[in-house]
Amino acid sequence: MKITLSDITKAFPVRGKKGADVVAVRDFDFTFPDGTLVGLLGPSGCGKSTLLNMICGLLAPTEGHIFFGDSDVTKLPPEARGVGFVFQNYALYPHLTVLQNILFPLQNLKGADKLSKEEMHSRAEEIARLVQIDGFMDRKPGELSGGQQQRVAIARALVKKPRVLLLDEPLSNLDARLRLKTREEIRRIQKETGITTVFVTHDQEEAMSISDTIVVMKDGALLQSGKPQEVYQKPQNLFVSKFLGTPPINVFDGKIKEGKLFIGDAAVLDTPDLENRDVYVAVRPEDFDLCPSGAFVCPVHRIEVMGRDTSIVFSHESADAPVLRALIRTEDIPNTGATVHFSLRRERIHLFDKATEERL
């Protein structure tokens, strides 16, 4: 099911005070392709969950329209939209067994959608096998691990055979290893069911690892969307470049002058096609090359060996952070003294206008 958001805005009134409304989502225009998993990514408070609640029908947009396929569902209640919703805190009924939790949405169906007891149990068992919890049907939520509870919540959302599956930060309560395993399960389930899925997270690694498309938001607005690797390699503005990537991207004050890019006093690249201007220069940790004759010279703080990779921790007077990192292969650890020399990969350097912070 394709989801189209057309110029969606959501404003909340300031309660008990005079003043302008608080705009949580602003002029949001995007189409979620049928059968894909789209990650809504951004910092806390950027409007991700508000947008998800509007798709679900729990919130009504102040302006704009929501379409499922060709149908305008803007004014439809949640129960009429055919949506499965998985909440951050699972929201399972603690006094019910796994089977009873999964059956609950089916027991509330009415009219032509109402199922027989045999049909409900058959569907619940089918979904339980899909999410691999069919061995825990008689247990209650308190007897399950966090990852198992999350799968019960997903099963409950899927058992109605929804047209759309919405996940609101479903992994935030899990430890690191369980998050990795569960996000792989979510991707597997989405692929097997083919349900259009919207996955809200502030964790860029989660979003990039399982999404067909990521949508980066800030202050309620869409900043950039695309395939995860495309957005990572060609961020359209400084915020997106800084938000994506672990370790974070290194940002320097730079200047383009007479066909060369300067960071501090060092001319690090030829830029014959760009006019003179002040710029931000963003370099990802993996895009530094050790080079004894490299023009970019930095004082070394320390070297951190992390198995396959090694992180050179250094500083530079033109950087926006006191500590910077370059990633190299462990076998290439330099016999370095107080400084290290780098060359920069021209095709992987990101330049942003100093005034607008937009990509050049």
C-alpha positions in Angstrom: 0.0 0.0 0.0 1.5 3.3 -1.1 1.2 6.1 1.5 1.2 9.7 0.3 1.5 12.7 2.6 0.6 15.9 0.9 1.7 19.1 2.5 1.1 17.9 6.0 1.4 20.3 8.9 0.6 19.7 12.5 0.4 22.6 15.0 -0.4 22.3 18.7 -1.9 25.2 20.6 0.1 26.6 23.5 -2.1 25.7 26.5 -2.9 28.4 29.0 -0.6 30.9 27.3 -0.9 33.5 24.6 1.4 33.1 21.6 1.9 31.2 18.4 1.1 27.5 18.1 3.9 25.0 18.3 4.5 23.5 14.9 5.6 19.9 15.2 5.4 19.0 11.5 5.8 21.5 8.8 4.8 21.2 5.1 5.7 17.6 4.9 5.4 16.2 1.4 6.5 12.6 0.7 5.4 9.3 -0.8 6.2 6.0 1.0 6.4 3.4 -1.9 4.3 0.3 -1.8 6.0 -2.7 -0.1 9.1 -0.9 1.2 10.5 -0.2 4.6 11.1 3.5 5.2 13.1 4.8 8.2 12.0 8.1 9.6 15.2 9.4 11.2 16.0 12.5 13.2 16.8 13.9 16.7 14.3 13.7 19.5 11.6 16.3 19.1 11.9 16.6 15.3 8.3 15.4 14.7 8.9 11.7 13.7 6.3 10.2 16.2 3.8 13.0 15.5 4.0 12.1 11.8 3.5 8.4 12.5 0.5 9.2 14.7 -1.1 11.2 11.9 -0.5 8.3 9.5 -2.2 6.0 12.0 -5.1 8.4 12.7 -4.3 9.0 16.3 -3.7 12.6 15.5 -5.4 14.7 12.8 -3.2 17.0 10.7 -3.8 20.8 10.9 -3.3 21.1 7.2 -2.8 18.7 4.3 -4.0 15.2 3.3 -3.0 11.6 3.8 -3.6 9.0 1.1 -3.5 5.2 1.3 -3.2 4.3 -2.4 -5.7 6.6 -4.1 -8.0 6.9 -1.1 -8.0 10.0 1.1 -7.9 8.7 4.7 -7.3 12.0 6.4 -10.5 11.9 8.3 -10.8 8.2 8.8 -10.5 6.9 12.4 -7.6 4.5 13.2 -9.7 1.4 13.2 -10.9 2.1 9.6 -7.4 2.6 8.1 -6.1 -1.0 8.2 -3.0 0.0 10.2 -0.8 -2.1 12.5 1.0 -0.1 15.2 3.9 -1.2 17.4 4.6 1.1 20.3 7.9 1.9 21.9 6.9 0.3 25.2 5.2 -2.8 23.6 1.9 -2.1 25.3 1.1 -5.8 25.9 -1.6 -6.8 28.4 0.3 -8.3 31.3 -2.6 -10.5 32.5 -3.0 -12.2 29.1 -1.0 -14.9 27.6 1.0 -14.5 24.4 -1.8 -16.2 22.5 -4.5 -14.0 24.1 -2.5 -10.8 23.3 -2.2 -11.8 19.7 -5.9 -12.8 19.5 -7.1 -9.6 21.1 -7.4 -7.4 17.9 -9.2 -10.3 16.1 -11.8 -10.6 18.9 -12.8 -7.0 18.3 -13.6 -7.4 14.7 -17.3 -6.9 13.8 -19.6 -7.3 10.9 -18.2 -8.8 7.7 -14.7 -8.9 9.1 -15.7 -11.0 12.1 -13.8 -14.4 12.2 -14.7 -17.7 13.7 -12.8 -19.0 16.7 -11.0 -21.5 14.5 -10.0 -18.9 12.0 -8.7 -16.6 14.7 -6.6 -19.3 16.3 -5.3 -20.4 12.9 -4.2 -16.9 12.0 -2.6 -16.3 15.4 -0.6 -19.5 15.1 0.5 -18.5 11.6 1.7 -15.1 12.7 3.4 -16.6 15.8 5.4 -18.9 13.5 6.4 -16.0 11.3 7.8 -14.0 14.2 9.2 -17.1 15.8 7.3 -17.1 19.1 5.1 -20.1 18.5 6.8 -21.9 21.4 5.8 -19.3 24.0 2.0 -19.1 23.4 1.0 -20.0 26.9 3.4 -17.6 28.6 2.6 -14.1 29.9 4.6 -11.0 28.9 6.4 -10.9 32.3 7.9 -14.4 31.5 9.4 -13.2 28.3 12.6 -11.4 27.4 12.5 -7.9 25.9 13.1 -9.2 22.4 10.4 -11.8 22.8 7.9 -9.2 24.0 8.8 -7.0 21.0 8.0 -9.9 18.7 4.6 -10.4 20.4 3.8 -6.8 19.9 4.7 -7.2 16.2 2.6 -10.3 15.9 -0.4 -8.5 17.4 0.1 -5.7 14.9 0.3 -8.1 11.9 -2.4 -10.6 12.8 -5.1 -8.3 11.4 -3.3 -8.3 8.1 -2.9 -4.6 8.0 -2.2 -2.6 4.8 0.5 -0.6 6.7 2.8 -1.4 9.6 4.0 1.5 11.8 6.9 1.0 14.3 7.6 3.8 16.8 11.2 3.4 18.1 10.5 -0.3 18.7 14.1 -1.2 19.7 14.9 1.6 22.2 14.3 -0.5 25.3 16.6 -3.4 24.2 20.3 -3.8 24.9 22.8 -3.4 22.0 23.1 -7.1 21.0 19.3 -7.7 21.2 18.7 -4.5 19.2 20.9 -5.9 16.4 19.1 -9.3 16.4 15.6 -7.8 16.6 16.2 -5.3 13.8 17.3 -8.2 11.6 14.0 -9.9 12.5 12.0 -6.8 11.6 13.6 -6.7 8.2 13.0 -10.4 7.6 9.3 -10.1 8.6 8.8 -7.0 6.4 10.4 -8.8 3.4 8.3 -11.9 3.9 5.0 -10.0 4.3 5.6 -7.3 1.8 3.8 -4.8 4.0 4.6 -1.1 3.6 6.4 -0.3 6.9 7.4 3.0 8.5 10.1 2.7 11.1 10.7 5.7 13.5 14.1 5.9 15.1 16.7 8.5 16.2 19.4 5.8 15.8 21.0 6.4 12.4 22.7 3.0 12.4 19.3 1.2 12.8 17.7 3.2 10.1 20.6 2.7 7.6 20.9 -1.0 8.2 17.3 -2.1 7.5 15.6 0.6 5.5 15.0 0.7 1.7 14.7 4.5 2.1 15.6 6.9 4.9 13.9 10.2 5.5 16.0 12.7 7.6 13.9 15.2 9.6 14.8 18.3 11.6 12.3 20.7 13.3 9.3 19.0 11.7 10.7 19.4 8.1 12.0 16.9 5.6 15.7 17.7 5.0 16.6 14.8 2.7 15.4 11.4 1.6 16.9 8.5 -0.5 18.6 5.2 -0.3 20.7 5.0 2.9 24.1 4.9 1.2 23.2 7.7 -1.2 22.2 10.0 1.7 25.4 9.0 3.6 27.6 9.7 0.6 26.0 12.8 -0.7 24.3 14.7 2.2 22.5 17.8 0.9 23.4 20.0 3.9 25.7 20.2 6.9 23.1 18.8 9.4 22.5 15.6 7.5 26.3 15.1 7.1 26.8 15.4 10.9 23.8 13.4 11.8 24.8 10.3 9.8 27.9 8.3 10.6 29.7 6.6 13.5 32.2 7.9 14.4 30.8 11.3 13.4 32.0 13.3 10.5 34.9 15.7 11.0 34.0 19.4 10.2 36.5 22.2 9.5 36.3 25.9 8.6 37.7 26.2 5.1 38.2 28.7 2.4 38.2 28.4 -1.4 40.7 30.8 -2.8 42.2 30.9 -6.3 41.2 27.4 -7.3 42.3 25.7 -4.1 40.7 24.5 -0.9 42.4 25.7 2.3 42.0 24.3 5.7 43.9 26.7 7.9 47.0 27.6 6.0 47.2 24.2 4.1 46.0 23.9 0.5 44.5 20.4 0.7 42.7 20.1 -2.7 42.5 21.7 -6.1 39.0 23.2 -6.7 39.3 24.9 -10.1 35.5 24.9 -10.7 34.5 26.7 -7.5 34.5 30.5 -6.8 36.2 32.0 -3.9 34.1 31.7 -0.7 34.1 30.5 2.9 33.0 26.9 3.3 32.5 24.1 5.8 34.7 21.1 4.9 33.3 17.8 6.1 35.5 14.6 6.0 34.3 11.2 7.2 36.8 9.3 9.4 37.3 6.6 6.7 38.2 9.2 4.0 41.6 10.2 5.3 44.6 8.6 3.7 48.0 8.4 5.5 50.6 10.0 3.3 54.1 11.1 4.4 53.9 14.0 1.9 50.2 14.9 2.6 49.5 18.6 3.0 47.0 18.1 5.9 49.2 17.9 9.0 47.6 17.4 12.5 48.9 16.9 16.0 48.2 13.3 17.3 46.5 12.8 20.7 46.5 9.0 20.7 45.9 5.8 18.6 43.1 3.5 19.5 43.2 -0.1 18.2 39.7 -1.5 17.7 40.4 -5.0 16.2 40.0 -4.7 12.4 40.3 -0.9 12.4 42.4 1.7 14.1 41.3 5.2 15.1 43.8 8.0 15.0 42.6 10.6 17.4 43.9 14.1 16.5 43.0 17.8 16.6 43.1 20.8 14.3 42.7 24.5 15.0 40.1 24.9 12.2 37.8 22.1 13.4 34.5 22.5 15.1 35.3 19.9 17.7 38.3 19.5 20.0 38.8 15.8 19.1 38.7 14.3 15.6 39.1 10.8 14.3 40.5 9.1 11.2 39.9 5.4 10.6 42.7 3.2 9.1 43.3 -0.5 8.8 45.1 -1.9 11.9 47.9 -3.2 9.8 48.6 0.4 8.6 49.2 1.8 12.1 51.8 4.5 11.5 55.0 4.9 13.5 53.9 8.4 14.2 55.4 11.0 16.5 53.7 14.3 17.5 52.0 14.8 14.1 50.5 12.8 11.3 50.2 13.7 7.6 47.0 13.0 5.6 45.8 13.4 2.1 42.1 13.8 1.4 40.1 11.9 -1.2 38.7 14.6 -3.5 35.6 12.6 -4.5 34.6 11.9 -0.8 35.0 15.5 0.6 31.8 17.4 1.3 31.8 21.1 0.9 28.9 23.3 2.3 28.3 27.0 1.9 29.2 28.8 5.1 26.1 31.0 5.0 23.4 28.5 4.0 25.0 25.2 5.1 23.8 23.7 1.8 26.0 21.4 -0.3 28.1 23.0 -3.0 
